[in-house]
Amino acid sequence: QPQLFLIVLVALIAGSWPFLGKQTDFSQLSLTGTDPVFAILWAIGIACSLGAAYQAKYHRLVALILMGGAGLVTCMTFVWFSAPDLAVTQLLVEIVTTVLILLGLRWLPKRVEQIDVASTPAARARRLRDLVLAIGCGGGMALIACKVMMEAPLSNSIARFFLERAYSEGGGNNVVNVILVDFRGFDTFGEITVLGIVALTVYALLRRFRPAPDSIDIPEQQRRQNDFDDRHPERQIGETVHDYLMVPAVIMQWMFPFIILLSVYFFLRGHDLPGGGFAAGITLAIGLLLQYLASGTRWVEDHLYIRPVRWIGSGLLLAVLTGMGSWLFGFPFLTTYSSHLEIPLIGQLSMATALFFDLGVLLLVVGATALMLIAIAHQSLRSHRARLSETGKTGETD
């Protein structure tokens, strides 16, 4: 907490520095012309954010649900302002992060609701200090966004450059995706490299992570279900858990091939319509997440050949090779080439070397997400072995 306080405080000072000694007129800020529906939408998002912050200490599941509400409002905001690519990415990332955090909540220490953290004057002062800092940062960002950015003179020089050259030089109608994989492909290459490093780091940390002793035991609901099986000789322990999840598991397994098809659809249309390698990779990762949730770690890894580190390595290698291919023709690294082919019965089709770079993005995103998922999922196997070593029982399911 002290380190976070210093970081946020320095950020607030740095953001306020340009305004010190200057007469900045914020009196003309007005909500005139704001759509009432949009204002209500944002009010809901703000309420979800405040509720998540308030509930995060002792009611983690409620806080996670409220965070999802704030993320959904953000997604709808992108749709409102005609940014479908951002909306698709926001929605898919929101799904993945929510599920991963939900799985991680299982291994946190149990809540101790009897403790009053604000019982002392020092604790109350610290919380008040943090509240003032949070209001200062949030309010400052809102003022900068409204006054400095939205009311600044609009310059179309950069936007016009990309709009005019996206199709002729990048071979695609989706300007956002063409910018990501063509005009600023080097930046995207650095970003996916960082994503791969983060995934490996998270996996290494979770491999060393050992849950708190009070989190190793199976949840109370599952314990009751196992006790019910134990009292009936005709049933095996874990059968009731399996029965509860039978219908969702079947539905999730049937959804898997359609999710793969949707991922391919997002990937192939990304150069001309909302989609692309990142959205396609997140979609495929969601399909894998559903299989782990529905059938458990052992079943998935017995039926699916998942090697996420190889996915990460293959994605980076394909991106590097795509960039190095331009050297053969005397062009700088990651210079792409596009052409338009006339195919009988189909028509004109855009072909760009950036497609292979986008495929590398897809492979790396799937590998990074699956690697973090596997690291969390294997906690259940380790806790299961820990319980067996202590009790000597068998037949429990995770």
Protein Blocks (a to p, Z undefined) as FASTA:
>chain_A
ZZmmmmmmmmmmmmmmmmgopacdfklgcfehiafklmmmmmmmmmmmmmmmmmmmmmmm
lmmmmmmmmmmmmmmmmmmnopaklmmmmmmmmmmmmmmmmmmmmmgccddfkbcfklpf
klmmmmmmmmmmmmmmmmmmmmmmmmmmmmpccdfklmmmmmmmmmmmnopablmlmmmm
mmmmmmmmmmmmmmmmmmmmmmmmmmmpccdfklmpccfklmmmmmmmmmpmkbcehklm
mmmmmmmmmmmmmmmmmmmmmmmmmmmmmmmmgcdjklmmmmmmmmmmmmmmmnojklmm
mmpccdfklmmmmmmmmmmmmmmmmmmnopaehiacddddddehkbpcdddfklmmmmmm
mmmmmmmmmmmmmmmmmmmmmmmmmmmmmnopahiaZZ
